[in-house]
Amino acid sequence: MTEIAAPTVPRGNRANLAIGAIVFFSTVGLFVFDISEPRGIVDGVGYSAVVALASRFGKRPLIALAALTTTLTVIAADLLPNTGISVAGMWANRAFAIASIWIIATIMTRRLDLQAKIENDQNIVRHLQTALSLLVRNSLLPGLSFEEQLRNLCRICAEALSAESCLIYQRSGTGEVTILQAWRKHAAKTYFVPGTSWKEDPAHSAKLKDHLVVATDDVAKSEFAPEMRQALLKFGVSATLVAEAIHEVGQSGAIGFGDDKPRKWNDYEMAFARSAASVLALLLSTRKNAQTLAALDFASDGIYLEDANGQLQYANRAARGFFAGVLADRPAVLSDLSGDRDEQKLKLETSELELHRVRLPTGGLIGRIDDVSERNRANAERELLQTKLYQAVKLEAIGQLAGGIAHDFSNILAAIFGFASFIAEDLEPGSQDHDFSLRIRAACEKGKALIAQISAFAEAKTLAPRIVDLGRLVEDNLALAEEKPNSKITLLRQLPEAPIFVLGNAAQLGQLIANLYSNAREALGADGGRIEVSLAVAPLSEIQTLVSPQPRDAGERLLGDVDMSRNYAMLKISDNGAGIPADIMDRIFDPFFSTKGQHRGGGLGLAVVKSAILAHDGICRLRSAVGEGTSFSVYLPLAENSVLRAAPWPSGLAYNLCTVLIVDDDIDTTDMLSIGLTRLGFDVVAVHSPLDAIAALEESPDGFDVVLTDYDMPQMKGTELVRRIKAQFPQVRTVICTGRSEEAAQGSDANGGADALLRKPVEFRELASVLSNLAPNTADA
């Protein structure tokens, strides 16, 4: 850098005029006084003070006045009076005066040189400080791109140092450097291009890392590696000044200045280069931090920082999204971090969050926020599916057991019912034994209802549904339930006048209605209360609430899955009884779970309700609160574009008699059916296995009109027997009589092509009516 000259002393002001006058008149006065006095009086004394005073006007006036006073001292020796001390003594005095003049002149000259140097250095410092301020202001502007910031840095620093060029590069881990920015005063001359790389001089790099600033006054005479020296000279760089910029461990860069002529770099210039390197380190660190923060902004986890006072310092996009306005200062929903780390669970609107916080050495903390809503939802769904699978397996096992029991019990009950009917027919009406037989039949009717309930529970689904008028079914079941009225219970009905048709099984749906009504009566207890029963087509808004993601109350449970493509009927049965405690609400649909005690209820009522709802693809919403009552809302799919099934065969007193082959593995059942049909005039043959039935048909293919078979038998099921009969003896009609309600609900295709299905225990008049309809002469009519 060219030295900045010391400012010249201003002329023309009053102080300078006064001092100049003093110097002039003092010099003249001392000369006149010297030549007027004898030897030894003056002899040139006093000129040194005048010379010192003349230093105000600079070195040249000072030297000129010293030379003038020296001359005047010598001339005065010939002009003064020839009196006083000896001539030798006079010259000794005058020599001392001359020496004093030049000693003072030398001292004052050096003082002026020192003062000029100080002023020059101060000017240089001010110049570089101004340049540094400009550098910081123009290089760290937030609106500039990183390339623009580096270009401003190069230009301002090079101009401040009066350098021809400036270069910024960054090191990689392989010993190569990449040019980030380059600037040259004369753009026409070739220079390094940003983006290019070269192998760094190891010796120069090591020296730079040790001293942070390395100045090379003459590149041609430097210790650069030959390749580097040739490259610098090729681009016209004869002197270099390079400063290290360390911004991160493992990553560093440097800023270098070049001149087209050899030059001596001073300390101020090297200090300025070091400051420029610090600004470069700041830019590189800022860029690295900006890239890091930009990457954090794309992270799905929320990340935020707090200082020691709990003030928010940073929050990425995810954190801002999680907390929205809550995070404006600091998360008010959070407690203070007492230890080194903690973990909290938060719920904000519909999001479930996990927050992990760690204390920083500075006293602040860093927090990481995970949105675990999907994970928790997936876990909940998995647990629900596991629960459903467990329940399905459990219900299937219980259902198989219950179905088997129902089948065996129905056979026993059918025999009891049949033989009791024979006794009633043979005894005199009004006698005690006749009444006993009727009571046995009535008990069998109750047992039949119990079997229907067990069978309804045992079924997993309805295989062949029919159109059911749900409103009429509700009326019939309420009328049946009210045969034993309770004056303390008020029943409020709200049923539509128009029919509401659903596709399902009337027996199962009847069990559903009866059990919900019975459950409501039990909930009211001895004190009584109010039961409300309503039926309507469910509004779409009502169905939408069933699939709403909003969290449900603790006293609410939902059973079944909603199909938004279907329309639903809504049957609601509610009471104002004691309500269901929240701790047992998840168990009330389990089989054999009951709160009524050992002698009241068997725990199948709500299990039957659940089985019927799921069998009909329905939904049940349970709402209950202790002390406020319970409400069951059952949603069943409406029947659409369906045709009513044919009505059952009419019963009558005149039968078309035919020959019947009875097939049942239970001897009591075959005996009972044989006796009953024989009494009605039918020809009956009974066998106890399907193979015997096939053998009888093969022996006499035209000897039987109808085969009446059981469903569950050891050698083959009744459906398989029916299929074989239809294949070998198509003229023979078939009837399946079973104790399973599932088979009774199925169509003929699902039962091997049977012509009719009957449910055990069966009334003989109903059985005779079915057989009469299937008799050959009826079919030919």
C-alpha positions in Angstrom: 0.0 0.0 0.0 1.3 3.5 -0.9 2.2 5.6 2.2 -0.2 8.4 2.9 1.9 11.7 3.3 1.6 13.8 6.4 -0.5 16.8 5.9 1.3 20.1 5.2 1.3 22.7 7.9 -1.4 25.2 7.1 -0.2 28.8 6.2 -1.7 32.2 6.6 -3.3 31.8 10.0 -2.5 34.2 12.8 -0.5 31.8 14.9 1.9 31.0 12.1 2.3 34.6 11.2 3.0 35.4 14.8 5.6 32.6 15.2 7.1 33.4 11.8 7.5 37.0 12.9 9.1 35.9 16.1 11.5 33.7 14.3 12.4 36.4 11.8 12.9 39.2 14.3 14.6 36.9 16.7 17.1 35.8 14.1 17.7 39.4 13.0 17.8 40.7 16.6 20.3 38.0 17.7 22.6 38.8 14.7 22.5 42.5 15.4 23.1 42.0 19.0 25.9 39.5 18.3 27.8 41.9 16.0 27.3 44.7 18.5 28.8 43.1 21.5 32.5 42.2 22.2 33.8 38.7 22.0 32.5 36.4 24.7 29.2 38.2 25.2 26.9 36.5 22.6 29.0 34.3 20.2 26.0 32.8 18.5 24.0 31.9 21.6 20.2 31.8 21.2 20.0 30.6 17.6 19.2 27.0 18.7 16.0 28.2 20.3 15.0 30.0 17.2 15.7 26.9 15.1 13.6 24.8 17.5 10.8 27.3 17.1 11.0 27.0 13.3 10.2 23.3 13.5 6.6 24.4 13.4 7.0 25.1 9.7 8.5 21.6 8.8 11.8 20.1 8.0 12.9 22.3 5.1 12.3 25.6 6.9 14.0 24.1 9.9 17.1 23.0 8.0 17.2 26.3 6.1 17.1 28.3 9.3 19.8 26.1 10.9 22.0 26.7 7.9 21.2 30.4 8.0 22.0 30.8 11.7 25.2 28.8 11.3 26.3 31.2 8.6 25.3 34.2 10.7 27.3 32.8 13.6 30.4 32.5 11.4 30.0 35.9 9.7 29.4 37.7 13.0 32.9 36.8 14.1 34.4 39.3 11.6 31.9 42.0 12.3 31.9 42.3 16.1 34.2 44.8 18.0 37.7 43.6 18.5 37.4 43.5 22.3 36.5 40.9 24.9 37.9 37.5 25.3 40.5 35.9 23.1 39.7 35.0 19.5 40.2 31.3 20.4 37.8 31.5 23.2 35.2 33.2 20.9 35.5 30.5 18.3 35.1 27.8 21.0 31.9 29.5 22.0 30.7 29.9 18.5 31.5 26.2 17.7 29.4 25.2 20.7 26.6 27.4 19.5 26.8 25.9 16.0 26.8 22.4 17.5 23.7 23.3 19.6 22.0 24.6 16.4 22.5 21.3 14.6 21.8 19.1 17.6 18.5 20.9 18.0 17.9 20.8 14.3 18.6 17.0 14.2 16.3 16.4 17.2 13.5 18.4 15.8 13.9 16.8 12.4 13.6 13.4 13.9 10.6 14.5 15.9 9.0 15.8 12.7 9.7 12.5 11.0 8.2 10.5 13.9 5.2 12.8 14.0 4.7 12.4 10.2 5.0 8.6 10.6 2.4 8.6 13.4 0.1 10.7 11.4 0.6 8.5 8.3 -0.1 5.4 10.4 -3.2 6.9 11.8 -4.4 7.8 8.4 -3.7 4.3 7.2 -5.6 2.9 10.2 -8.5 5.2 9.6 -8.5 4.3 6.0 -8.6 0.5 6.7 -11.1 1.0 9.5 -13.4 2.8 7.1 -12.8 0.0 4.5 -13.6 -2.6 7.2 -16.8 -0.9 8.2 -17.8 -0.7 4.5 -16.8 -4.4 4.2 -19.0 -5.5 7.1 -21.9 -3.3 5.9 -21.8 -4.4 2.3 -20.8 -8.0 2.7 -23.2 -9.0 5.4 -26.4 -7.5 3.9 -29.2 -10.0 4.4 -30.7 -9.4 0.9 -27.5 -10.4 -0.9 -26.8 -13.8 -2.2 -23.7 -15.7 -1.0 -21.9 -15.0 -4.3 -22.7 -11.3 -4.1 -21.4 -11.2 -0.5 -18.1 -12.8 -1.5 -17.7 -10.5 -4.5 -18.2 -7.4 -2.3 -15.7 -8.8 0.1 -13.1 -9.3 -2.7 -13.6 -5.8 -4.2 -13.7 -3.8 -1.0 -10.6 -5.5 0.5 -8.6 -5.3 -2.7 -9.4 -1.6 -3.1 -8.6 -0.9 0.6 -5.1 -2.6 0.2 -4.6 -1.1 -3.2 -4.1 -4.6 -4.5 -4.6 -5.7 -8.1 -6.6 -8.8 -7.3 -8.4 -10.8 -4.6 -9.1 -14.6 -4.4 -11.3 -16.6 -2.0 -11.0 -20.3 -1.9 -12.2 -23.2 0.4 -10.3 -26.4 1.2 -11.7 -29.9 1.0 -10.6 -33.0 2.9 -8.5 -34.2 0.0 -5.9 -31.4 0.0 -7.6 -29.6 -2.9 -8.9 -26.1 -2.9 -11.9 -24.7 -4.8 -12.2 -21.1 -5.8 -15.4 -19.5 -4.4 -14.9 -16.0 -5.8 -12.2 -14.0 -7.7 -11.9 -10.3 -8.4 -9.4 -8.3 -10.5 -9.1 -4.6 -10.8 -8.4 -4.8 -14.6 -11.1 -7.2 -15.8 -9.5 -7.5 -19.2 -6.6 -9.5 -17.7 -7.1 -13.2 -17.3 -7.4 -14.5 -13.7 -8.6 -17.5 -11.7 -12.2 -18.6 -12.4 -14.7 -19.4 -9.6 -15.5 -23.1 -9.4 -12.0 -24.3 -10.5 -9.9 -26.4 -8.2 -6.2 -27.1 -7.8 -3.8 -28.9 -5.5 -2.7 -26.6 -2.6 1.0 -26.0 -1.9 1.5 -28.1 1.3 4.4 -25.9 2.7 2.4 -22.7 2.1 -0.7 -24.3 3.6 1.1 -25.5 6.7 2.7 -22.0 7.2 -0.7 -20.4 6.8 -2.3 -22.6 9.4 0.5 -21.8 11.8 0.7 -18.0 11.4 -2.8 -17.3 10.0 -1.3 -14.6 7.7 1.5 -15.2 5.2 2.9 -12.3 3.1 5.1 -12.9 0.0 6.8 -9.7 -1.1 8.2 -11.2 -4.4 6.6 -14.3 -5.8 9.6 -14.9 -8.2 11.9 -15.2 -5.2 9.5 -17.0 -2.9 9.4 -20.5 -1.6 6.2 -21.4 -3.4 6.2 -24.8 -5.1 7.2 -24.4 -8.8 3.7 -25.2 -10.1 2.1 -22.6 -7.8 4.8 -20.0 -8.5 4.4 -20.5 -12.3 0.6 -20.2 -12.0 0.8 -17.0 -10.0 3.3 -15.4 -12.4 1.2 -16.5 -15.3 -1.7 -14.4 -14.0 0.6 -11.5 -13.3 0.7 -11.9 -9.5 4.1 -10.7 -8.2 3.3 -10.3 -4.5 0.7 -12.1 -2.3 -0.9 -11.7 1.1 -3.0 -14.6 2.2 -5.1 -14.9 5.5 -6.6 -18.1 6.9 -10.3 -18.2 7.6 -11.3 -21.1 9.9 -15.0 -21.4 10.3 -15.5 -25.0 11.3 -13.4 -28.0 12.3 -12.4 -30.0 9.2 -13.4 -27.1 6.9 -11.5 -24.0 6.3 -10.9 -21.4 3.6 -8.6 -18.4 2.9 -8.6 -15.0 1.3 -5.6 -13.9 -0.8 -4.6 -10.6 -2.3 -2.2 -10.1 -5.2 -0.3 -7.2 -6.7 1.3 -7.0 -10.2 4.6 -5.7 -8.7 6.7 -6.8 -5.8 5.8 -4.9 -2.6 6.4 -4.9 1.1 3.3 -5.7 3.0 3.1 -3.8 6.3 1.6 -4.9 9.6 -1.5 -2.9 9.2 -2.2 -4.5 5.9 -1.6 -8.0 7.3 -4.0 -7.1 10.3 -6.6 -5.9 7.8 -6.2 -9.2 5.8 -6.8 -11.1 9.1 -9.9 -9.1 9.7 -11.1 -9.8 6.2 -10.5 -13.5 6.8 -12.7 -13.2 10.0 -15.5 -11.7 7.9 -15.0 -14.5 5.4 -15.2 -17.1 8.2 -18.4 -15.5 9.4 -19.9 -15.6 5.9 -18.9 -19.3 5.5 -20.3 -20.2 9.0 -23.5 -18.2 8.3 -23.9 -20.0 5.0 -23.3 -23.4 6.7 -25.7 -22.5 9.5 -28.3 -21.4 7.0 -28.0 -24.6 5.1 -28.3 -26.6 8.3 -31.3 -24.6 9.4 -32.9 -25.0 5.9 -32.4 -28.7 6.2 -33.9 -28.7 9.7 -36.9 -26.9 8.3 -37.6 -29.9 6.1 -37.4 -32.3 9.0 -40.6 -33.9 10.0 -39.7 -33.7 13.7 -40.2 -30.3 15.4 -36.9 -28.8 16.8 -36.7 -25.7 18.9 -34.1 -23.9 21.1 -34.6 -21.9 24.3 -32.0 -19.8 26.1 -31.3 -19.9 29.8 -34.2 -17.5 30.5 -36.7 -19.7 28.7 -37.0 -17.4 25.7 -37.5 -19.1 22.3 -34.4 -18.7 20.1 -35.3 -21.0 17.1 -38.1 -23.2 15.9 -38.2 -25.1 12.6 -41.2 -25.3 10.4 -42.5 -28.5 12.0 -42.3 -27.0 15.5 -44.0 -23.8 14.4 -46.7 -25.9 12.8 -47.2 -28.1 15.9 -47.5 -25.2 18.4 -48.8 -22.5 16.0 -49.4 -19.4 18.2 -48.5 -21.3 21.4 -44.8 -21.3 20.5 -44.7 -17.5 20.0 -42.8 -17.0 23.3 -42.4 -20.5 24.8 -44.7 -23.5 25.0 -46.9 -22.5 27.9 -48.3 -26.1 28.0 -44.9 -27.3 29.1 -43.5 -27.6 32.6 -39.9 -26.4 33.4 -37.1 -28.8 32.7 -35.8 -29.7 36.2 -33.1 -32.3 35.3 -30.8 -32.8 32.4 -33.5 -34.3 30.1 -37.1 -35.3 30.2 -39.9 -36.6 28.0 -43.5 -35.3 27.9 -46.6 -36.3 26.0 -48.9 -33.5 24.7 -52.2 -33.4 22.9 -52.9 -30.4 20.8 -56.2 -30.4 19.0 -56.1 -33.6 17.0 -52.4 -34.2 17.2 -50.6 -36.4 19.8 -47.1 -35.3 20.4 -44.0 -36.6 22.2 -41.5 -34.0 23.4 -37.9 -34.8 24.3 -35.9 -32.1 25.9 -32.2 -31.9 26.8 -30.4 -29.3 28.8 -27.5 -27.4 27.0 -24.2 -26.5 28.7 -25.2 -22.8 28.2 -28.2 -23.3 30.5 -30.8 -23.3 27.7 -32.4 -26.4 26.2 -33.1 -28.1 22.9 -36.4 -29.8 22.3 -37.4 -32.4 19.7 -41.1 -32.9 19.0 -42.4 -36.1 17.4 -45.9 -36.3 16.0 -47.0 -39.8 17.1 -50.6 -39.5 16.0 -50.3 -41.9 13.1 -48.2 -44.3 15.2 -50.7 -44.3 18.1 -53.6 -44.6 15.7 -51.9 -47.5 14.0 -51.2 -49.1 17.4 -54.8 -48.5 18.4 -56.1 -50.1 15.2 -53.7 -53.0 15.6 -54.9 -53.5 19.2 -58.5 -53.2 18.1 -57.9 -55.8 15.3 -56.2 -58.1 17.8 -59.1 -57.7 20.2 -61.6 -58.3 17.4 -59.6 -61.4 16.3 -59.5 -62.7 19.9 -63.2 -62.0 20.3 -64.0 -63.6 17.0 -62.0 -66.7 17.9 -63.6 -66.8 21.4 -67.1 -66.3 20.0 -66.5 -68.9 17.3 -65.5 -71.4 20.0 -68.4 -70.5 22.2 -70.7 -70.4 19.2 -69.8 -73.9 18.2 -70.4 -75.1 21.7 -73.6 -73.3 22.0 -74.8 -74.5 18.6 -74.1 -78.1 19.5 -75.9 -77.7 22.8 -78.9 -76.0 21.1 -79.1 -78.8 18.5 -79.0 -81.6 21.2 -81.4 -79.7 23.4 -83.8 -79.1 20.6 -83.9 -82.8 19.8 -84.7 -83.5 23.5 -87.2 -80.7 23.6 -88.9 -81.9 20.3 -89.4 -85.4 21.8 -90.8 -84.0 25.0 -93.1 -81.6 23.1 -94.3 -84.3 20.8 -95.0 -86.9 23.5 -96.7 -84.2 25.6 -98.9 -83.4 22.7 -99.9 -87.1 22.3 -100.8 -87.2 26.0 -102.8 -84.0 25.7 -104.7 -85.5 22.8 -105.5 -88.8 24.6 -106.6 -87.2 27.9 -109.9 -85.7 28.7 -109.8 -81.9 28.5 -110.1 -80.3 31.9 -108.5 -83.2 33.8 -105.5 -82.7 36.0 -103.3 -84.9 33.8 -104.4 -83.0 30.7 -103.4 -79.7 32.4 -100.1 -81.2 33.3 -99.4 -82.1 29.7 -100.3 -78.6 28.6 -97.9 -77.2 31.2 -95.2 -79.5 29.8 -95.9 -78.1 26.3 -95.7 -74.5 27.6 -92.4 -75.3 29.3 -91.2 -76.6 25.9 -92.3 -73.4 24.3 -90.1 -71.5 26.8 -87.3 -73.9 26.1 -87.7 -73.3 22.4 -87.3 -69.5 23.0 -84.1 -70.2 25.0 -82.8 -72.4 22.2 -83.6 -69.6 19.7 -81.6 -67.2 21.9 -78.6 -69.6 22.1 -78.8 -70.2 18.4 -79.0 -66.5 17.6 -75.8 -66.0 19.7 -74.1 -68.9 18.0 -74.6 -67.6 14.5 -71.8 -65.5 13.0 -73.8 -64.0 10.2 -77.1 -64.2 8.3 -76.5 -66.2 5.1 -79.9 -65.8 3.3 -81.7 -62.7 4.7 -85.3 -61.8 4.0 -87.1 -58.5 3.9 -88.3 -57.6 7.3 -90.7 -54.8 8.3 -88.7 -53.5 11.2 -91.5 -51.3 12.5 -93.9 -54.2 12.7 -91.3 -56.4 14.3 -90.7 -53.7 17.0 -94.5 -53.5 17.6 -94.8 -57.3 17.9 -91.9 -57.7 20.3 -93.0 -54.7 22.5 -96.5 -56.2 22.6 -95.1 -59.6 23.6 -92.8 -57.9 26.3 -95.8 -55.9 27.7 -97.8 -59.1 28.4 -96.4 -58.7 31.9 -96.8 -54.9 32.4 -95.1 -53.0 35.2 -97.1 -50.1 36.5 -93.9 -48.3 37.6 -92.4 -48.3 34.1 -93.6 -45.9 31.4 -93.0 -47.0 27.8 -92.8 -44.1 25.3 -93.0 -45.2 21.6 -92.1 -43.1 18.6 -92.6 -45.4 15.6 -93.2 -44.4 12.0 -96.5 -45.0 10.2 -94.8 -46.0 7.0 -93.0 -49.4 7.0 -89.2 -49.4 7.3 -87.8 -52.5 5.6 -84.4 -54.0 6.4 -82.7 -57.1 5.0 -82.2 -59.7 7.7 -83.6 -62.5 9.8 -86.7 -61.7 11.8 -85.9 -64.2 14.6 -82.5 -62.7 15.2 -83.8 -59.1 15.0 -86.6 -60.1 17.4 -84.1 -61.4 19.8 -82.1 -58.1 19.5 -85.2 -56.0 20.3 -86.4 -58.3 23.1 -83.0 -58.3 24.8 -82.5 -54.5 24.6 -86.0 -53.9 26.0 -85.4 -56.5 28.7 -82.0 -54.9 29.5 -83.7 -51.5 29.9 -86.3 -52.9 32.3 -83.6 -54.6 34.3 -81.7 -51.2 34.5 -84.8 -49.4 36.0 -85.1 -51.9 38.8 -87.8 -51.9 41.4 -88.2 -48.1 41.4 -89.3 -48.1 37.8 -88.8 -45.3 35.4 -89.1 -44.4 31.7 -88.2 -46.4 28.6 -88.2 -44.7 25.2 -88.3 -46.7 21.9 -88.0 -44.9 18.6 -87.5 -46.0 15.0 -86.7 -43.8 12.0 -84.6 -43.6 8.9 -81.2 -42.4 10.1 -80.2 -38.9 8.7 -76.9 -38.7 6.8 -75.6 -36.3 9.4 -76.3 -38.9 12.1 -74.3 -41.6 10.2 -71.4 -39.1 9.6 -71.0 -38.7 13.4 -70.3 -42.4 13.6 -67.2 -42.1 11.5 -66.0 -38.7 12.9 -62.4 -38.8 14.0 -63.3 -36.6 17.1 -62.5 -38.3 20.4 -65.5 -39.9 22.0 -66.7 -39.5 25.6 -65.7 -42.0 28.3 -69.3 -43.1 28.4 -69.6 -43.9 24.7 -68.8 -47.1 22.8 -69.2 -47.9 19.1 -69.7 -51.4 17.7 -69.5 -52.3 14.0 -68.2 -50.6 10.9 -70.0 -47.9 9.0 -70.5 -48.1 5.2 -71.2 -44.6 3.9 -72.6 -46.0 0.6 -75.6 -47.5 2.5 -78.7 -46.0 4.1 -79.6 -47.1 7.6 -82.6 -47.4 9.9 -82.1 -46.2 13.4 -83.6 -48.1 16.3 -83.1 -46.4 19.7 -84.0 -47.9 23.0 -83.1 -45.8 26.1 -83.8 -45.7 29.8 -83.3 -43.3 32.7 -82.0 -46.0 35.0 -78.8 -46.4 37.0 -76.5 -46.3 33.9 -73.4 -48.4 33.2 -70.1 -47.7 35.0 -67.3 -46.8 32.6 -65.0 -49.6 33.9 -67.3 -52.4 32.6 -68.6 -50.8 29.4 -65.9 -52.7 27.4 -67.2 -56.0 28.7 -71.0 -55.8 28.6 -71.1 -57.5 25.1 -69.0 -60.4 26.2 -70.8 -63.8 26.5 -71.7 -64.8 30.0 -70.8 -61.4 31.5 -73.5 -60.3 33.8 -74.0 -57.8 36.7 -77.4 -59.3 37.7 -76.0 -61.9 40.1 -76.0 -65.7 40.0 -79.7 -66.2 39.8 -80.7 -63.4 37.4 -79.7 -63.6 33.7 -77.2 -65.9 32.0 -75.1 -63.2 30.4 -76.2 -63.9 26.8 -78.6 -61.0 26.3 -76.2 -58.3 25.0 -74.0 -61.0 23.5 -77.0 -62.0 21.4 -77.5 -58.3 20.5 -73.9 -58.0 19.4 -74.1 -61.2 17.3 -77.3 -60.0 15.6 -75.9 -56.5 14.9 -72.7 -57.9 13.3 -74.7 -60.5 11.4 -76.7 -57.8 9.8 -73.7 -55.5 9.1 -75.1 -53.0 11.5 -73.7 -50.5 14.0 -74.5 -49.9 17.6 -73.7 -46.7 19.5 -73.9 -47.1 23.3 -74.1 -44.0 25.5 -74.4 -44.3 29.3 -73.6 -42.3 32.4 -74.0 -43.5 36.0 -77.1 -42.0 37.4 -78.4 -40.6 34.1 -79.4 -43.7 32.1 -78.4 -45.7 29.1 -79.1 -45.4 25.4 -78.6 -48.1 22.7 -78.8 -46.8 19.1 -78.8 -49.6 16.6 -78.3 -48.8 12.9 -79.4 -51.5 10.4 -78.9 -51.3 6.6 -82.2 -50.5 4.8 -83.4 -53.1 2.2 -83.1 -51.6 -1.3 -84.5 -53.1 -4.6 -85.6 -56.3 -2.9 -88.7 -58.4 -3.3 -90.6 -59.9 -0.4 -90.3 -63.7 0.0 -93.3 -65.9 -0.3 -95.4 -66.3 2.8 -95.3 -69.6 4.7 -97.4 -72.5 3.6 -100.9 -72.1 4.9 -102.0 -74.5 7.6 -105.4 -76.4 7.4 -107.3 -79.2 8.9 -107.4 -81.3 5.7 -104.1 -82.8 4.6 -103.0 -84.4 1.4 -101.6 -87.6 2.8 -98.4 -89.1 1.5 -95.6 -91.6 2.4 -92.8 -90.0 4.5 -89.3 -91.3 5.2 -88.0 -89.9 8.5 -84.2 -89.7 8.9 -82.8 -88.7 12.4 -80.1 -90.2 14.5 -82.1 -89.5 17.7 -84.5 -92.4 18.4 -86.8 -90.4 20.6 -87.2 -87.8 17.8 -88.0 -90.5 15.1 -90.5 -92.2 17.4 -92.2 -88.9 18.3 -92.4 -87.8 14.6 -93.6 -91.3 13.5 -96.4 -91.4 16.1 -97.5 -87.9 15.4 -97.6 -88.2 11.6 -99.2 -91.7 11.8 -102.0 -90.2 14.0 -102.6 -87.6 11.3 -102.9 -90.3 8.7 -99.5 -90.2 7.0 -97.6 -93.4 6.1 -94.3 -93.3 7.9 -91.0 -95.2 7.7 -88.2 -94.1 10.2 -84.5 -94.8 9.9 -81.6 -93.6 12.1 -78.9 -92.9 9.6 -78.5 -91.3 6.1 -77.1 -94.5 4.7 -80.1 -96.5 5.8 -82.3 -93.8 4.1 -80.4 -94.1 0.8 -80.7 -97.9 1.0 -84.5 -97.7 1.6 -84.9 -95.4 -1.4 -82.8 -97.6 -3.6 -84.8 -100.6 -2.5 -88.1 -98.8 -3.2 -87.5 -95.7 -5.4 -91.3 -95.1 -5.8 -92.2 -96.0 -2.3 -91.7 -92.6 -0.7 -93.1 -89.1 -1.5 -91.2 -87.0 1.0 -88.0 -87.4 3.0 -88.0 -85.6 6.4 -84.3 -85.4 7.6 -82.4 -83.9 10.4 -79.5 -81.5 9.7 -76.7 -82.7 12.1 -76.0 -86.5 11.8 -72.8 -88.5 12.3 -72.4 -90.1 8.8 -73.4 -87.1 6.7 -75.2 -83.8 7.1 -78.8 -83.4 6.0 -77.8 -81.1 3.2 -75.5 -83.8 1.7 -78.3 -86.3 2.0 -80.7 -84.0 0.2 -78.2 -83.4 -2.7 -77.8 -87.2 -3.1 -81.5 -87.8 -3.1 -82.1 -85.0 -5.6 -79.4 -86.5 -7.9 -80.6 -90.1 -7.7 -84.3 -89.7 -6.9 -85.4 -86.3 -8.4 -89.2 -87.2 -7.9 -88.8 -87.4 -4.1 -89.4 -84.1 -2.2 -87.2 -83.2 0.8 -87.6 -81.3 4.1 -84.9 -80.5 6.5 -85.9 -80.1 10.2 -83.2 -78.6 12.3 -82.6 -77.1 15.7 -80.1 -74.5 14.3 -81.6 -71.2 13.4 -78.8 -70.5 11.0 -79.9 -73.3 8.6 -83.6 -72.2 9.0 -82.6 -68.8 7.8 -80.8 -70.0 4.7 -82.2 -70.5 1.2 -82.7 -73.8 -0.5 -79.4 -73.5 -2.5 -77.4 -73.3 0.7 -79.2 -76.4 2.1 -78.6 -78.8 -0.7 -81.7 -78.0 -2.6 -84.2 -78.9 0.1 -87.8 -78.1 -0.7 -88.6 -76.8 2.8 -87.0 -76.0 6.1 -88.5 -76.4 9.5 -87.3 -75.4 13.0 -87.4 -77.8 16.0 -89.5 -78.3 17.9 -92.2 -78.1 15.3 -96.0 -78.2 15.6 -97.5 -81.3 14.0 -100.1 -79.1 12.2 -97.3 -77.0 10.7 -95.4 -80.1 9.8 -98.5 -81.8 8.3 -99.2 -78.6 6.3 -95.7 -78.5 4.8 -95.8 -82.3 3.9 -99.3 -81.8 2.5 -98.1 -79.0 0.2 -95.2 -81.3 -1.0 -97.4 -84.3 -1.6 -97.5 -85.5 -5.3 -101.2 -84.8 -5.8 -100.7 -81.2 -4.6 -97.8 -80.7 -6.9 -99.8 -82.0 -9.9 -102.8 -79.9 -9.2 
